[in-house]
Amino acid sequence: MHYAPLPMHIPDGFLSVPVSLIMWIVSLVAIAVAIRHAGRELGERQVPLMGVLAAAIFAGQMLNFSVAGGTSGHLMGAAIATILIGPWAAVLVLTTVVGVQALIFQDGGLLAMGSNIFNMGVIGVAVSYFVYQSVRKIAGGRSWGIFAGGFLAAWFSIVIASLAVALQLAVSGTSPANIAVPTMAGIHALIGIGEGLITLGAMSFIYASRRDLLVSGQTHTGSNLSVWVVGLLAAIALAVFAPLASIHPDGLEWVAEQKGFLDLAKNPVYKVIPDYLFPGISNEALATIIAGVIGALLVFGVVIGIAFARRRS
């Protein structure tokens, strides 16, 4: 029985070299701007939140959930990160998660990493911020705006990011736009519902336990130690449950299978912990859990280091 989560992000080979390079340039510019703004805005509560969000998003992305027609979805996390720590810090969190996934776990190609960062860390965050703020304004400060805004931000972030992938595939000549766009949008409209429900559940828990993290203007009365402990424990718990992830292909892989370009994916040029299986352990479930815990702790450490460095500067 195969326990390891399936690779989830764009592999090398799906996108042309010019498209990949352009996406790298755009992503690097966005990261530079995010670092500059996040350094000005980081407060005491954002630093631990950035770390635990990175760990939780990494572990959460390992848990594919079945959707329909033999496919699955997974958490992207752009919406919950944007809502809790703001767009600039969220870009850094998603960038770190995507970077570690590609560099250590061979999830997503190195050349395509700029596109993966752009789609999830830039498009996902920007859409989440716009939708959430718009719904909150419509709600006029009423509490339903928090939850409706969170669900819609999550749903739209998934769908718009998938459309960005479809357009990149079309420009690369991998799949025509009239095929890639409706196919990616259709399957990710369903996946977005799962993302929205997960985001809604997380926000409901936070609203009940640390409402100050969601409601601007309230005094941040909770202990930051609780954020560190609860967040890290939740991330580790998600990693432990990773072997229960759906074995069905995720949205992009399903589309690639259906439209006949899956064989364009290139094998990674090197391997560290490929396919979320820690090497040297014969039990796949245990190898997946260890890989997930290591990855969650790694992204936690990297993000905390970046956040503290920016605060000091």
Secondary structure by P-SEA (a helix, b strand, c coil): ccccccccccccccccaaaaaaaaaaaaaaaaaaaaaaaacccaaaaaaaaaaaaaaaaaaabbbbccccccccccaaaaaaacccaaaaaaaaaaaaaaaaaccccccccaaaaaaaaccaaaaaaaaaaaaaaaaaacccaaaaaaaaaaaaaaaaaaaaaaaaaaaaaacccccccaaaaaaaaaaaaaaaaaaaaaaaaaaaaacccccccccccccccaaaaaaaaaaaaaaaaaacccccccccaaaaaaaaaccccccccccccccccccccccccaaaaaaaaaaaaaaaaaaaaaaaaaaaaac
